[in-house]
Structures are given as C-alpha cells and as structure tokens.
Amino acid sequence: MLPAGSNPERVARTLALAREGRAEADRGGKHELVVFVSTAFGGDEAHDRLAADLARGGGSVDPTLMVAGDPRAVASAIEPFFAAGATSVILQPGEAETDLAGFMEGVGAVARELTDR
C-alpha cells in the first residue's frame, strides 16, 4: 500500500521490489498493490483548493502527485498508476473537502469512465 504522494515510477519500483522479495521467499501468486491519489473534482478552483490543502499539511506541493478535473480527466490521470502495476487506485479527497457525497459521485463517474474504455 502506497500513500498519496506517490507517482507511477514509485509504484513500478515498489512492485519490482515486492516481486523480487516474493521470488526470493519462494512465494507465488500475484502481489496486490494499492495506491492512494489525492484528488479533487472540478476545474482550476478544485485544483487550487487541493493544492492549498496539501500545502497546509506539508509545505510545498508537487502538482504531479495530485489529480484534479472532471471524471474523464481524473480517469486519464490515474491510468499511469495502473500501467505501472497498481491493482487498486484509491481516490483520496483533501481534508478540506466539504462535499463528500459529490466527491463520491465523482469517484463513481471515474469508475464508469474506466470500465467503458
């Protein structure tokens, strides 16, 4: 499991290390890898809100480690995490998100977008 703030390269490196360890331990089967991604739904305002929220928690914010936009844009932004080997991508709202029902509606739309591709 990787926390928000991970990028697809970290996903790939982590999965490679996990597979190496599993092989050395003679453990077969698939390795599950879950990654959290900081997400906001909406336009520039949503992006700015998420960036400000993340900055409050740790200083500078790398815009490549968060996704914001409409469900189609968010789906496109998380595809590299799956391509890198993540088996699940959890969309994590910012702490300041006040519309959790709306956020979950966006998550559902992303899931539909991904299954329709």
C-alpha positions as CSV (number, residue, x, y, z in Angstrom):
1,M,0.0,0.0,0.0
2,L,1.4,3.4,-1.0
3,P,0.2,6.7,0.4
4,A,-0.9,9.7,-1.5
5,G,2.1,11.5,-2.8
6,S,3.4,8.5,-4.8
7,N,3.9,8.7,-8.5
8,P,3.7,5.9,-11.2
9,E,7.5,5.5,-11.1
10,R,7.3,4.8,-7.3
11,V,4.5,2.3,-8.0
12,A,6.7,0.4,-10.5
13,R,9.8,0.4,-8.2
14,T,7.7,-0.8,-5.3
15,L,6.1,-3.6,-7.3
16,A,9.5,-4.7,-8.6
17,L,10.9,-4.9,-5.1
18,A,7.8,-6.8,-3.9
19,R,8.1,-9.3,-6.7
20,E,11.8,-9.7,-6.0
21,G,11.1,-10.4,-2.4
22,R,8.3,-12.8,-3.2
23,A,10.6,-14.7,-5.6
24,E,13.4,-14.9,-3.0
25,A,10.9,-16.2,-0.4
26,D,9.5,-18.7,-3.0
27,R,6.1,-17.2,-2.7
28,G,3.9,-17.5,-5.8
29,G,0.8,-15.6,-6.8
30,K,0.0,-12.1,-7.7
31,H,1.1,-9.2,-5.5
32,E,-1.7,-6.6,-4.8
33,L,-0.5,-3.0,-4.8
34,V,-2.9,-0.3,-3.6
35,V,-2.0,3.4,-4.1
36,F,-3.8,6.4,-2.8
37,V,-4.0,9.5,-5.0
38,S,-5.0,13.0,-3.8
39,T,-8.0,14.0,-5.9
40,A,-10.4,16.9,-6.4
41,F,-13.2,17.2,-8.9
42,G,-13.8,20.4,-10.7
43,G,-11.8,23.0,-12.6
44,D,-8.9,25.2,-11.6
45,E,-10.6,26.2,-8.4
46,A,-10.7,22.5,-7.3
47,H,-7.1,22.1,-8.2
48,D,-6.1,25.2,-6.3
49,R,-8.2,24.1,-3.2
50,L,-6.5,20.7,-3.2
51,A,-3.0,22.2,-3.6
52,A,-3.7,24.6,-0.7
53,D,-5.0,21.8,1.4
54,L,-1.9,19.6,0.7
55,A,0.4,22.6,1.3
56,R,-1.1,23.1,4.8
57,G,-0.1,19.5,5.6
58,G,3.5,19.5,4.4
59,G,4.8,22.7,2.8
60,S,5.5,22.6,-0.9
61,V,3.2,20.7,-3.3
62,D,4.3,18.7,-6.4
63,P,1.4,19.1,-8.9
64,T,2.3,15.8,-10.4
65,L,1.3,14.0,-7.2
66,M,-2.3,15.1,-7.3
67,V,-5.1,15.0,-9.8
68,A,-8.0,17.3,-10.4
69,G,-10.6,17.8,-13.1
70,D,-13.7,16.2,-14.4
71,P,-14.2,12.5,-14.1
72,R,-12.7,11.9,-17.6
73,A,-9.6,13.9,-16.8
74,V,-9.2,12.1,-13.4
75,A,-9.6,8.7,-15.1
76,S,-6.9,9.7,-17.7
77,A,-4.6,10.9,-14.9
78,I,-4.8,7.7,-12.9
79,E,-4.3,5.3,-15.8
80,P,-0.4,5.6,-15.5
81,F,-0.7,4.2,-11.9
82,F,-2.5,1.1,-13.3
83,A,0.0,0.8,-16.1
84,A,2.8,0.9,-13.6
85,G,1.3,-2.1,-11.8
86,A,-1.2,-0.7,-9.2
87,T,-4.0,-3.2,-8.7
88,S,-6.2,-0.6,-7.0
89,V,-6.1,3.2,-7.0
90,I,-8.0,4.9,-4.2
91,L,-9.1,8.5,-4.9
92,Q,-8.5,10.4,-1.7
93,P,-10.2,13.8,-1.1
94,G,-8.4,16.6,0.5
95,E,-9.0,17.2,4.2
96,A,-10.9,20.4,3.4
97,E,-13.3,18.6,1.1
98,T,-16.8,19.5,2.3
99,D,-18.9,17.8,-0.3
100,L,-18.1,14.1,0.3
101,A,-21.3,13.0,-1.4
102,G,-20.3,15.0,-4.5
103,F,-16.8,13.6,-4.3
104,M,-18.1,10.0,-4.2
105,E,-20.4,10.8,-7.1
106,G,-17.2,11.8,-9.0
107,V,-15.5,8.6,-7.9
108,G,-18.3,6.6,-9.3
109,A,-18.1,8.5,-12.6
110,V,-14.4,7.8,-12.8
111,A,-15.1,4.1,-12.3
112,R,-17.7,4.1,-15.1
113,E,-15.2,6.0,-17.3
114,L,-12.5,3.4,-16.7
115,T,-14.8,0.4,-17.3
116,D,-16.1,2.0,-20.5
117,R,-12.6,2.3,-22.0
